[in-house]
Amino acid sequence: MVKVKRITIDETKNRIDKGGSVFFIDTRSPHDWGESDLKLPEARHIHFSELEQHLNELSSDGLIVPYCT
C-alpha cells in the first residue's frame, strides 16, 4: 500500500538539506512538458494518469514527490 501525504516546498527542501533521498516526478502532459523550459534536471516525466502503472519502477528508499507546474 502506498502512503500519500501532501508536503510543502519547505518540508521537501528540509529533507534534501538533511541528506534525505527525494525523487521528483513531473506529472505534466507530454505536450506541456515538451513545451516548457522549466524542468527539474533529475525529475522523471510520468503523466499523472500513468503514475499507478509505474509505481513498481520507483525507488521506495526515499520520498517520492510528484509535481506539475
Secondary structure, DSSP 8 states (H G I E B T S, - for coil): --------HHHHHHHHHTT--EEEEE---HHHHHH-S---TT-EE--GGGHHHHGGGS-SSSEEEEE--
